[in-house]
Structures are given as C-alpha cells and as structure tokens.
Amino acid sequence: MSATGPAQRVTIVAIGPREAVELVAAQGAGAELTVLCVEEGGKDGRAALDRALADAGRRGCKVVGSPRTVGTQDGGDGLLRELRALRPQRVRLADPDPTHVSYDEERDVPVHDEPAGNADAALAALTAARAYQLESGAPVFVDCHRAGAGQGPCAAPQPRYPDPAHWLTEGFDGRLTAFLPSAAGVVRWTQREPGGAAWQGPELLPGPRLMPGLRVVRDAHGFPHLFALRRTPLKDGGDDLAVVRAAQYRTGHPLTPWHSLGSPNPGNRHRSREVGFPAAAFDGAGGLFVFVRNFGHSVSCRHQGADGVWTPWQHLRGVRVADELVAVTTAGGEVELFARARDSAAVLRWHRSGPDGAWTEDRSVPLSPRPGSMAAGPEPGTILFRDLGTNEPCVWWPGAAGPVPLGGTEGAGPVTGTRGVEVDGWAYSLLIRSGPGGTCAVGMHVEGRADAGVWWNEVPADSAVMPAVVQDRAGIVTLATLAGSQLALSHRESPSGGFEFIDWYTV
C-alpha cells in the first residue's frame, strides 16, 4: 500500500508573474497549485505564467483558479488572508537572501542579478506563512529557491536551504524522533515507545525567527543536534543572519535553548544575510565542527572542543564554493568537508593531517555532482551524490579511483542511508532516495562493496520531502516520509531476513 492521500496544496508566491514561472516549473506532479503575485506584471510575464501553468497541468498538477495579485502595502495582511482561504500545506518562494554577483565599492552594497523586490516578496510571504501556521496549528512547509541557479541540465532554480537528509533519528533512550523545518520553526514527531507504532506530534518547537531550513546531526552518545539560521533585526535597519544550534538530550522533552554561533560576516545588513547554510559533524574525540559558505564564497569554520570551548570563525581559503557543503566523519574519527564549486562542476575537499593539523584543500576530487544532491554516506568518510550528466546516484571516498555508480537514475535530490543492516548474517548498507514522480526507493548493497551492485526496490509513497531511514539499536529499520502534512512510516518486516517493508501508515 502506498502512502498516498489527497493532493498536496501548494501556494507559490512571487513578486510578479515572470518570477513565478521558475517556481511553477520546479513543482512536481500531483500538487493542487495556486499562484499569488505581489505585483501584476506585464502582458508578456502573464502570458509566460499561463504557459507554465498549462505545462504544470499536463504533468499532473491541478491548477486552482487564475493567478491573483496581492500587494503588500497593508503589511502583508492580504497575503495572510489568502493563505487562510487556501490553507496551503507547502509554500514556494524566491530566495529571501539572494547571493550577490558583484560588489559596488562606491556605494558599499552588493549587486544582485534579480529584481530587488524578489527578496522582499519572499520575506513578506514567509512572515504571512508563519502567522498562518501559528494561528491554524497546521504545519506549513516552505521551499525557497535561488533564481536562475544552475547551468546546463540543472538550470532549474536550486534550493536556498538543503533538503533535510537525516531528519529521522534515534535518541539516547532508543525512541525515534522526526524533525522537519516549517514556516514557524521546527516541527517534531516522537515515537512513544522504542520500536512501537504509536507516535505523538506534530509539535511545534520554540525557535524565534528561524529560517525554513534544518540540519540534524547525531553525536557519539546518540543525542541529536539541530542547526539552522536565525534572523534578527539590526539597530540600523535590515536583518542579521546567524547560525544557531540546539540539542535534544531527552526524547520528547524540550530542546536546549537555541545557541547562536554567530556568522563569519556579522553585523553587516548586506553581508550577513548571505551566510550559507551550516554543515556540521562530530569527530572521534567528541569535538564539533561547523562549516558555512561566507559572503566571499569561501568556507568558514568554527570548532567546539570536547571541553566545550569554541574557536572563533576561521577562514579556509581556496576555490570559491556554492552554498552546498557536506561534512563527514572518517573511520579514523577525523572530520572532512566536501563543497560544490561555485564556478564549475567540481567538488572541493578540506581535510587535516591530524587533530591539530592545518586544513588542506584538495582539488583532485573526481566528482561532478548535480546541484542539491550531495549528502554524507552511511559508511564513514563516504559521500553520496547524483552525477551531473546522468542523474545516477554514486558514492565516493578518498582514495577511490573514481565514483561508484549505484544505479537508479529516477528522482531528484540527495541519497542517504544507514549501515550495519543484517540479512542472513551479512552486514548491508541500506540506501533511500526519491524515485519516479517523487516516490520512495530503497536499495541495498553489501557493506563496503557498493561496486558489487545495488538492488533497488520501490516502496510506493508520494513524498513531499526527501525520504529518510534509520536503524534503531534493536535492529528495526524504519522509513519515513510526508503524506501531505502527516508523517508516514514503514518498517522492515523482519529484523534479520530480507528487505521487505510493511504497508505505510500515517501518524
């Protein structure tokens, strides 16, 4: 049985019809789609949007009504009224903090290659979506897209915030927790008993003015740590974006307060808005490394030692990078960083010669990933990605001659997984990815032997997010996705034999 239900209600908000075209094109099949524009736009823009909506209808979307114009002169009340009437489960927006293409030294301001109102419209819509979620109590999930990002086969808009990759995690007490970002903050579902089918949630966790992105990293003790970006107003106008972190030390209980790690470009109303989304990993000694792309399109890093003391932000010089960083922990307990290059299809790697060694940039990584597809692999030190040319998932690790193809070119976004899954006494790595039309596909290969072949099976589920997988300490493998706004789950039928999964159920 597939985890399907009514079509997901998606509302696109853009400054004008022309700017809405890319967002409509990025919407997959099966959605109930509505478009709101802040400005009416010209005749050509409206015609282009009509064509984009017709294309969306042909690929399986249900277009509800004609695009409507909703100004923001009333402080966004008009947008909020529209959201109340539409009751969207997902909102698609432009990038609220676009990346500069050059800098005007005379005026001391960054220069962007998109309409100045794009970001303002996105922020107004995000504010309205937050307000609607808080008053309705229903989760509203948000996608923010960079306009015109990507080249060649990846010319579609790329996400401002990465797809949550490891959002299903096991806690210290053996119970599972699902964390996802929403318009009003992080929402959480909690398993009531280890291995049980009963869950509670969704519960909105406090988090003032968090942007709709989330990174979940588990430490060596089993505690999940959450990383996000938080917006705060500056005294002289504008907003500051800072990296923030919280942890869950007791499953189902409140998180720690969100602690600010600051920004490599703090206090500047223009520069701080462009801080990239954080990547993080723990080393074998319990230290934590946090990486971001900075305003200059290089990498900045902070480190918290096992004693709890943080270093200042350190600038790692090298090739300019895109806002797509992945941190991994090697079998020897060292943290390494992979980053997609900004101006080419290359990937850069930073590593150290030891706990106190300097960071070294490696430009010889033989990868060309599709934007938005990189993730840490289930085996130590490995990275998963989709090939730029073929869209096929691949795995690579330092020392390998080249990437190992994993098969299964359907779908989009990252591939994740878990290791140590036992079948008839053998240890396997289990992979999960989106499949055709946003469904869920599960693959497996002998641990450490991806080159021996991967067996993929579709586990039908219409997912609004990238699916996730975790294996708990009892050996139970659980898959998770979203059906509308509900958490959908499936379990492996046998803890030690075969890869069959039970029917999906929602909580």
ABEGO torsion letter per residue (X at the ends): XBBBBBBBBBBBBBABAAAAAAAAAABBBGBBBBBBBABAEBAAAAAAAAAAAAAAAAAGBBBBEBBBBBBAAAGGAAAAAAAAAAGBABBBBBBABBBBABBBAAAGBBBBABBAAAAAAAAAAAAAAAAAAAAAGBBBBBBBBBBGBEBEAAABBBBABBBBABABBBBAAGBBBBBBBBAAEBBBBBBABBGBABBBOBBBBBBBGBBBBBBBBBBAAGBBBBBBBBBBBBAAEEBBBBBBBBBBABBGBBBBBBBBAEBABBGBAAAAAABBBBBBBBBAAGBBBBBBBBAAGBBBBBBBBAAGBBBBBBBBBEBBBBBBBBBBBBAAGBBBBBBBBAABABBBBBBBAEAABBBBBBAABBBBBBBGABBBBABBGBBBBBBAAAGBBBBBBBGBABBBBAEGABEBEBBBEBBGBBBGGBBBBBBBBBBBGGBBBBBBBBBGBAAAEBBBBBBBBBBABBBBBBBBAAGBBBBBBBBEABBBBBBBABAABEABBBBBBBX
